[in-house]
């Protein structure tokens, strides 16, 4: 890449929510939105309009060939095939840097671009994106963004993240899948866990809105404790106290009234017991009894 230019031209291939937001909020400073391609021409035109400049192309390779910096922001399932076709049609070369923005996939799926001499990498914002609306605050500002890829791509990725006013951190390419799994557990599975709690509390006759209102201070307080103390020291409750009698009562009631949640309660309890064992104050004499209670015998 020629870094002596006043501005770096970039193209966006795939002009959905992420691609459009990226084009709009990266425009300016040292980056210029020069080219757009999308499955539908209307999407590419919309992105170019909101970004303030840039030409719409009929082929991904033609858009990419006009730019040093290439972002593939298609759905995950299309990234590899789009990159393969772009590279085969001459869309990138040794002067190009190609990124995708998938959280689950690594830069290895950009292998066809790398074979042309291009630097390849991925940047992923830990953020959900709404459709772009004029005047909205940047969805990138203050967000954590992972970076991985070749050294040249990773170096440019850090500059791009800084330009988006986000916070960069790097991960090894081979760790990308576990990184994404961590994000799924932290976000998606947290929803599942809280749905479990709300459903249990709903058995008392409370509707879900009121149940959440009651649990929210506890949820937020737990998150603050994790932030300040770490996950091991933030743990409270009957498992870490060694209170097998309470756990037995929980299980008896859940098994009787909500058996569909019995296995989940036991599995979560088993992993909670693993954390409790890391604590010096865990009463080891209760370990075996709690472990036996939490065995999933179904």
Beta strands, then each sheet from edge to edge (+ up, - down):
strand 1: 8-13
strand 2: 31-37
strand 3: 55-56
strand 4: 69-72
strand 5: 97-100
strand 6: 119-125
strand 7: 144-149
strand 8: 167-170
sheet 1: 3+ 2+ 1+ 4+ 5+ 6+ 7- 8-
end
